């Protein structure tokens, strides 16, 4: 998502979804310590066996016969303690003030709710001058990864006019070490977008005679630079993949497998999450056709994707939200939307967990 001008989806909505303020029960702020795991701050992503720190009493165990071994399990308080809070200026020029951990907790923009979900919110209670910046949160995992199976369960995600949320991963010296955008959109766009950004030498290989994904190809050039930052991307055709419609079904799971063969992404609505995921014994070979598939045919994985931090953030307007605002169906200007706190009632991540398996 970051440090680039993202693709403008081929079909941004021409209206703002009606009835969005009936989306959820009120959030309940809590900083309890029921959930949480404290992974070792190592940069190794594919440790063959978890250490004692990786498997404390709150960490689920996996079936010993599984090909994939659980090495990190982030839930509840571990999103506050085992991830870094980014508080510098937004690299994508959004109208946000990213908060430190202490400030985010004090302002109730980062907390664990009564159901154990980690919540990351945009300020929805302060008046901001038109053209000003609104408080928000961006966190990144302290641990870095070089491959793996990543499973993220979101109960809800941010959306709304001017809102640009993303769950993604990125390596050092963008775009040299690559970027993987798993969940990303802007305003009230109807569906999710899956994107890769790389240095030169990566292109999406698509065999039109043998469809191997459930999404639509937007662009095949993965290499991103100042002249063309679109990346290679798919657009999910299902409205339940993003925003309001995603939240109305209590969210779901995004899983991606990153190995030497490429990067595959699956999405499961809440009622359709595979039993092997719930059992902590995942088997992607049984998950059917992915929603996005970036094979290594024309892209060497090891040299284009390495030392990734996982990132969750919500920015406002910026390099993606600003240019697309006039075609989004939202009223006024993007800066005016940022000034109105009512636009951010549902600009909240509610994260059940993110688990990482070695391959």
C-alpha positions in Angstrom: 0.0 0.0 0.0 2.5 2.5 1.1 5.1 4.7 -0.6 3.3 4.5 -3.9 0.3 5.8 -5.8 -2.0 2.9 -5.6 -4.2 1.6 -8.4 -7.5 3.3 -8.8 -10.0 0.5 -8.9 -11.9 0.1 -12.1 -15.2 0.5 -10.4 -15.3 2.8 -7.4 -18.9 3.2 -6.0 -21.1 6.0 -7.2 -22.8 6.3 -3.9 -22.2 6.1 -0.1 -23.6 2.9 1.4 -26.9 3.7 3.1 -27.5 2.7 6.7 -23.9 2.3 7.7 -24.5 3.8 11.1 -26.4 0.6 12.1 -23.4 -1.6 11.5 -22.3 -2.8 15.0 -23.0 -2.8 18.6 -21.0 0.0 20.4 -17.3 -0.8 21.0 -16.3 -1.5 24.6 -12.9 -0.2 25.6 -10.8 -2.4 27.8 -7.1 -3.0 28.5 -7.4 -6.4 30.0 -4.6 -9.0 30.0 -6.5 -12.1 29.1 -4.9 -12.4 25.6 -1.5 -11.9 24.3 1.7 -13.6 23.2 5.2 -12.2 23.3 7.2 -13.4 20.3 11.0 -13.2 20.3 12.2 -10.0 18.5 14.1 -12.1 15.9 14.2 -11.3 12.2 13.9 -15.0 11.3 10.6 -15.8 9.6 11.0 -19.5 9.0 12.3 -20.9 12.4 11.6 -24.6 12.2 10.4 -24.9 15.7 8.9 -22.4 18.1 10.8 -21.4 21.2 9.4 -21.4 24.7 8.5 -17.7 24.2 6.6 -18.7 21.1 4.4 -21.2 22.9 3.2 -19.8 26.3 0.0 -20.9 27.9 -2.2 -18.7 25.6 -0.7 -20.0 22.4 -2.6 -22.7 20.6 -0.7 -25.8 19.6 -0.8 -27.4 16.1 -1.2 -31.0 15.0 2.2 -32.5 14.9 1.4 -34.0 11.5 0.8 -30.6 9.9 3.2 -29.3 7.3 2.9 -25.9 8.7 4.1 -25.1 12.3 2.8 -22.2 14.3 5.6 -19.8 15.2 3.7 -16.6 16.1 0.2 -16.0 17.3 -0.9 -12.4 17.8 -4.1 -11.8 19.7 -5.5 -9.1 22.0 -2.8 -7.3 24.0 0.0 -8.7 21.9 -1.0 -6.2 19.2 -0.2 -3.5 21.7 2.9 -5.0 23.1 4.5 -7.0 20.3 4.0 -4.5 17.5 5.6 -1.1 17.0 3.5 2.1 16.9 4.6 4.3 14.0 4.2 8.0 15.0 6.1 9.9 12.2 4.6 11.8 9.3 2.6 9.5 7.0 4.8 8.5 4.1 1.7 8.5 1.8 0.9 12.1 2.7 -2.4 11.3 4.5 -4.3 13.8 6.7 -3.4 11.8 9.9 -1.4 12.2 13.0 -0.2 8.7 13.8 -0.1 8.1 17.5 2.5 6.7 19.9 1.5 3.6 21.8 0.9 5.6 25.0 -1.1 8.3 23.2 -3.2 5.8 21.3 -4.1 3.9 24.4 -4.8 7.1 26.4 -7.2 8.4 23.6 -8.8 4.9 23.3 -7.7 4.5 19.7 -5.9 1.3 20.6 -7.4 -1.2 23.1 -8.7 -4.7 23.6 -12.5 -4.9 23.8 -14.5 -7.1 26.1 -14.6 -9.9 23.5 -10.8 -10.0 23.3 -10.5 -8.3 19.9 -7.7 -5.8 19.4 -9.2 -2.5 18.2 -7.3 0.2 16.2 -9.4 3.3 15.6 -9.4 6.7 13.9 -10.5 9.5 16.2 -14.3 9.9 15.8 -14.9 12.5 18.5 -12.7 15.5 17.7 -13.4 18.4 15.4 -10.6 19.0 13.0 -10.1 22.1 10.8 -10.6 21.6 7.0 -7.2 20.6 5.7 -6.1 19.5 9.1 -5.0 16.1 10.4 -7.0 13.6 12.4 -5.5 11.1 15.0 -5.1 7.6 13.8 -3.0 4.4 14.4 -0.4 2.5 12.4 1.3 -0.6 13.8 3.9 -3.0 12.5 5.2 -6.3 13.8 8.5 -6.2 15.6 9.4 -9.5 14.0 10.3 -9.8 10.3 9.4 -12.6 7.9 11.0 -14.1 4.8 8.1 -16.5 3.9 5.3 -18.4 5.7 1.6 -19.0 5.9 -0.2 -16.0 7.4 -3.8 -16.2 8.6 -5.5 -13.0 9.7 -9.0 -13.0 11.3 -10.7 -9.6 11.2 -14.1 -9.1 12.9 -14.4 -5.7 11.2 -12.4 -3.2 9.2 -12.4 0.5 8.6 -14.3 2.2 5.8 -15.9 5.6 5.0 -15.4 8.7 3.0 -11.6 9.7 3.0 -10.7 6.4 4.8 -7.8 4.4 3.4 -7.2 1.2 5.5 -4.7 -1.6 4.7 -3.3 -4.8 6.1 0.0 -5.4 4.3 3.6 -6.3 4.7 6.7 -4.6 3.5 10.5 -5.0 3.4 13.3 -2.4 3.7 14.2 0.2 1.0 10.9 0.2 -0.8 10.4 -1.3 -3.3 13.6 -3.3 -3.2 12.4 -5.9 -0.7 8.8 -5.9 -2.0 5.3 -5.2 -0.6 2.3 -7.5 -0.3 -1.1 -5.8 0.1 -3.6 -8.3 1.4 -6.5 -6.0 2.3 -6.7 -2.5 1.0 -9.2 0.0 -0.3 -10.4 3.6 -0.1 -13.7 5.4 0.7 -16.7 3.2 0.2 -15.2 1.1 -2.6 -17.2 -2.0 -3.2 -14.6 -4.8 -3.1 -11.0 -5.6 -1.9 -7.8 -5.1 -3.9 -4.8 -7.5 -3.7 -1.5 -6.0 -4.9 2.3 -6.7 -5.1 4.9 -4.0 -5.5 8.5 -4.9 -6.4 11.8 -3.7 -7.8 12.5 -4.3 -11.5 12.2 -7.9 -12.8 8.7 -9.0 -11.6 5.6 -9.5 -13.7 2.4 -11.2 -13.1 2.1 -14.3 -15.3 -1.6 -14.9 -16.3 -2.8 -17.9 -18.3 -6.2 -16.7 -19.6 -7.0 -20.2 -20.9 -6.6 -21.7 -17.4 -8.2 -19.3 -14.8 -6.6 -20.0 -11.4 -8.1 -17.2 -9.3 -11.5 -15.9 -8.3 -10.6 -12.3 -8.9 -10.1 -9.9 -11.9 -6.6 -8.9 -13.0 -6.1 -5.1 -12.9 -2.4 -4.9 -13.9 0.4 -7.3 -14.6 3.5 -5.2 -14.0 4.7 -5.7 -10.4 7.7 -3.4 -10.7 7.0 -0.1 -9.0 8.8 3.2 -9.3 8.1 6.9 -9.3 6.8 6.7 -12.8 4.4 3.8 -12.3 3.5 2.7 -8.8 0.4 0.6 -9.6 2.0 -2.8 -9.0 0.4 -6.0 -10.2 -3.1 -6.5 -8.8 -6.4 -8.3 -8.6 -9.8 -6.9 -7.8 -12.1 -9.2 -5.8 -15.5 -9.3 -7.3 -17.3 -10.2 -4.1 -18.8 -7.2 -2.1 -18.3 -9.2 1.1 -14.5 -8.8 0.7 -14.4 -5.2 1.9 -15.9 -2.5 4.0 -19.5 -2.3 5.0 -20.5 -5.7 3.5 -17.5 -7.4 5.0 -18.4 -6.0 8.4 -22.1 -7.0 8.1 -21.1 -10.7 8.0 -18.8 -10.2 11.1 -15.8 -10.2 8.8 -13.7 -13.2 8.1 -10.3 -14.5 7.3 -7.6 -13.5 4.8 -4.8 -16.1 4.5 -1.8 -15.9 2.3 1.0 -18.4 1.5 4.3 -16.9 0.6 6.9 -19.4 -0.6 9.4 -20.1 -3.5 6.4 -20.8 -5.8 4.9 -17.4 -5.4 2.2 -15.8 -3.3 -1.4 -17.0 -3.0 -4.2 -15.3 -1.1 -7.5 -16.9 0.1 -10.4 -15.1 1.6 -13.1 -16.8 3.7 -16.3 -15.2 5.0 -17.1 -15.9 8.6 -19.5 -18.8 7.9 -17.0 -20.4 5.5 -13.8 -20.4 7.4 -12.2 -23.9 6.9 -12.3 -26.2 9.9 -8.5 -26.8 9.6 -7.9 -23.0 10.3 -10.0 -23.1 13.4 -8.2 -26.3 14.5 -4.8 -24.6 14.1 -3.9 -27.2 11.5 -4.1 -25.3 8.2 -3.9 -27.1 4.9 -4.1 -24.7 1.9 -4.2 -27.6 -0.5 -7.8 -28.1 0.6 -8.9 -24.5 0.4 -9.8 -24.4 -3.3 -9.1 -21.6 -5.8 -7.4 -18.6 -4.3 -8.7 -15.1 -4.8 -5.3 -13.9 -5.9 -2.3 -15.9 -7.2 1.1 -14.3 -8.0 3.2 -17.2 -9.3 7.0 -17.1 -9.4 7.0 -17.8 -13.1 8.2 -14.3 -14.0 9.3 -13.2 -10.5 12.0 -14.7 -8.2 10.5 -14.6 -4.7 13.7 -14.7 -2.6 15.3 -11.7 -4.4 12.1 -9.6 -4.5 10.5 -10.3 -1.1 12.4 -10.4 2.1 12.5 -9.2 5.7 8.9 -8.1 5.8 7.1 -6.5 8.7 3.4 -7.0 9.0 1.5 -3.7 9.0 -2.0 -2.5 9.9 -3.0 1.1 9.5 -5.7 3.6 8.5 -4.7 6.8 6.8 -7.0 9.5 5.4 -7.0 11.0 1.9 -3.3 10.8 0.9 -1.8 9.5 -2.3 -4.7 7.1 -2.9 -7.7 8.7 -1.2 -7.1 12.2 -2.4 -7.0 11.6 -6.2 -10.0 9.2 -6.1 -12.3 11.2 -3.9 -14.1 13.1 -6.6 -15.2 9.8 -8.3 -16.1 8.1 -5.0 -19.6 9.4 -4.6 -18.7 11.0 -1.3 -19.9 14.6 -0.6 -17.7 17.7 -0.7 -13.9 17.3 -0.6 -11.6 14.8 1.0 -10.3 17.5 3.4 -13.9 18.3 4.4 -14.6 14.7 5.1 -11.6 14.5 7.4 -12.9 17.5 9.4 -16.2 15.7 10.2 -15.9 13.2 13.0 -19.1 11.5 12.0 -17.4 10.0 9.0 -15.2 7.8 11.2 -17.8 5.9 13.3 -16.8 2.8 11.5 -13.2 3.6 10.8 -12.0 0.8 13.2 -10.1 -2.4 12.9 -11.3 -5.2 15.2 -8.8 -7.9 15.0 -9.4 -11.4 16.4 -5.9 -12.7 15.7 -3.1 -13.1 13.2 -1.2 -16.4 13.2 2.0 -17.1 11.4 3.1 -20.6 10.4 6.5 -21.7 9.1 6.7 -23.6 5.9 
